[in-house]
Amino acid sequence: MTLTVIINLVLASTRDPGVVPRNDKSQLEEVGTSIGSRSRRISVSGVEVKVKYCRICKIFRPPRSCHCTVCDNCVEKFDHHCPWISQCIGLRNYRYYLMFIFSDLVFFIYIFAFSSWRIRRKMVNTGSGVFGVIQSAPEIFALAVFSFVSIWFLGGLLVFHAYLITLNQTARENFKQRYAKSPNPYDKGILGNLKEALFTRLPPSKVNFRAVVEPNWGSITRILTNSTDGDDEASIMMQHAFSRKEESPQESSESEHFEEIELK
């Protein structure tokens, strides 16, 4: 059971979530759109859907996609960025994420049941109450409490995603109430939505991860690099200021006299 949880964790955290390749060679004008217009409207199943332009990736994002500020990539059918596995959840790893949650839930149910059985057995054998078990075997009680809390958390998360699957919505779309005032063009009924989310063949990855990586100076990475360089320059200037303060009064007066001569 532990191995199953680890395998699902690796699949969910290492699989490409559906990263959309960047278009570094094209500008906004080259794709047939004016500089002021940052969006288009297309029809999906008879419903008008807004498609936005990504300034970092320089593409019009596909419907239901979003640019993740943590991963710095546009992801197809973006659900959310999971901090627990440090990965975006999207089109190509959503079902593995659900498998990980389900296997994790079963795992903690097993741990809670086994811990409860051990606590009950110690109470019968020793004739002590719950506080006696806490004193004699605190690790079992702590494990039971932790697994109980995890069961409620994972169970609620799994129920929420099961609800989203039946509606064919992502967590981001549900949070933003994307289809509150318009019909969902992707809704195919409960059975159709279940089939699409869990059994439809996944599309191949659009990114060649074996390609040579080239620096992208228009991305968030450059902004962070520039800020780091600025911090380094500021630290050098601070060190230089402190070193001047540590000079002797005679040296400082000589330097001031030299500066006055230079000014004259």
N, C-alpha and C positions, 0 to 999 in steps of 0.2 A: 504493500500500500504506500509506503514511503517512497519507493522507487517510482510509482505511478505519479505521485505529486511532483517529484523532481523532474521527471520527463516532461510533464505538462508545463511546468514552470520554464524549462529550457525552451520548449517550442514557442510559448507565448512571448518570451522575452528576447529571443534571438531571431525569430522569423520576421521578414520584411512586412511591415503593417500595410503596405500599399503606397510607398513613397512615389510621388509624381516627379519625374525628371525635370530639372531646371532647363530654362531656355536662355542661357547667358548671352547668346549671340543676337538675340532679337530684342528690340525696344518696343515700347507701347505703340509707336507710330507704325512699326513694320507689320503689326498684326491687324491693321485696318481700323484702328480706333483712335480717336482724338485724345490729346493729352488730358483734357478735362474729364473725359468719361472713363470711369474706373470699373464699369460693370456692363453686363449684357443681360438680355432676357431671352431665354429659350423655352420651348414648349416640351414638357415631359408628360406623356399620357393625357394631353389636353389641358394641362395645368401650367401656367406661366411660372418659371423658376428663374431666380436671379443668379447670375454667375459673376463672381467678382474677379478682378485682376490682382495678382500678387506682385507687388513691387520688388520683392526679394527674389522670387523664382522667375519673374518676368514671364508669367503665363496666366491665362485665364483658367482659374481652378475648375476642375470638373464639378458637377453638381454633388452636393453632400460632402465635399472635401473642405479642409481647413489647413491653414499654416500653423504648425505647432511651434510656439515660441521657445520651448525647451529643446526639442530636437532640431529646430531650424529647417524644417522640411514641410512641404505640402503633402498631406496624407489623404488618400481616397477613402470615402465613407468614414470620416474621422469620428470616432466615438468619444474618446477622452485620452489624456495622457496619464498613465498609471504610475504614481511615484513608488509604489511597492515593488514593481518589477523594472522600473526605470525604462519604460518603453511606451510608445504610442499604441493605442488599440484602434485598429482600422479594418479595412476590407479583408486583408489576407491573414490576420492573426486573431480575429474576433472569436471564432469558434474554439481556438486553442485556449484563449483566455477563459471562456466559459467552462471548458473541460478542466482547467486548473482550479477554478473556483469550486466546481462540483466535487472534484477529487479531494480538495482541501477540506471541504465541508464533511465529506464522509470520513476523512482521516480524523478530524477533531471530534466527530460523533463517537468514533471508536475509542479514542483516548478518554473522552468524558465517561463513557459507559464502563470502561475498564477501571478508571480511577474511582468511580462511584462504587463499583463492586469491591475494590480493595479497601475503601473506607468503611463500607458496611461490614466486611469480613473482620477488620481490626476492631470495630466496635463490638461485634459479637464475641470475638476471642478474648478481648481484654475487659469487656464489661464496662467500658468507659463511654462517655458521650462524645459529641463532636469536638468539644474543646480538648478533650483528652487525646483525640486523634491528631489535632493540630499540634499539640505539644510533642507527641511521639513520632509523628510522620508529617512534618509540615510540607515536604516536597510533594506528597500525593495530593494534599488539599490544594496547594497552589496550582498544580497541574489541572486539577478538576475545575477550579475557578477560571483559569485562563482558557481552557477548552470550552467552557460554558459560554464565556463572553464571545469567543471566536465563532461559535456556532450561530449565535444570534446575528453577529455582524455579517458573516458569509451567507447565512440563510436569507437575510434581508436583501443583500446585494444580488443574490441569485434570483430571488423573486422579482426584483426590480428589472433585471435584464430579461427575464422571461416575459414580463409585461411589455417591454420594449420590442421584443422579437415578434410578439403577436400583433403589434401595431406597425411593425417595420419602421421603427424610428431608432435613431442613435441617441445616446445620452445627451449629447450637445443639442440636438434638435428638440428633445423633450425639455431640456432646461431653458432654452430660448423660446419655447412655445411656438415653434416654426409653423405648425399646421393648426394653430388655434383658430385662425380666420379663413383658412383655405383648406381644401381636401388634400390628403396625402397622396401624391401621384405614384408612390412606390408601394402602396398597400395592395396586396394581392389576396387578401383573406388570410385567416389564421393558418390554414394548411399550407398555402402558397408561401407565406412569410416564414414558416418553420422550415420548409424545404429550401428556400433561398439562403437562410442563415446557417443551416446546419449540414445540408446535404448537397448543395450545388457545388460543382467543381470550381475551385478557386482559379482566378486568372494568373498567368505567370507574372513574375516580377518585372517591372519596367526599368529597373536600375541594374546596371552591370557593376556589381560590387568588386569585380576583379580589375576594373579599369584603373588607370593611373589617376590619382586625385590631383586636381589642379586647384590652386588658391582662388577663392571666390571673394574678390574685394568688395562686392556689393552686399555681402551678407552680414548677419549679426556678428559673425566671427571677427570681421574687421573692426567693427565698432568696439568690441571688447578688447581687441589688440591695441587699438588706438588709445583707449582709456588706460590700458596697462602701461603703454609707453609714456603717456602723460604722467602717470603716477611715478614711473621711474625717474623722469626728468625733474618732477617736483621733489622727490627724495634727494636727488643729487644737489639741487639748489639749496635744500634745507641743510644738508651736510656741509656745503660750502659756507653757508651763513654761520653755522655753529663753529666751524673751524676759524672763521674770522673773529668771532667773539672770544675764542680762546687765546688769541694773540696777546702778547704783553702790551702794556700801555705805551711803552717806548716805540714798539713796532707799529702800533696803530697810529701814533702821532706822526712817525716818519712817513707812513703811507698817506696820511691826510696831507702832510706838507708836500709830498710828491704830487698828490692830486691837485693841490692848489697851484703848484708850479705849472702843471700841465694845462690847467684852465687858463692861467695867465698867458 
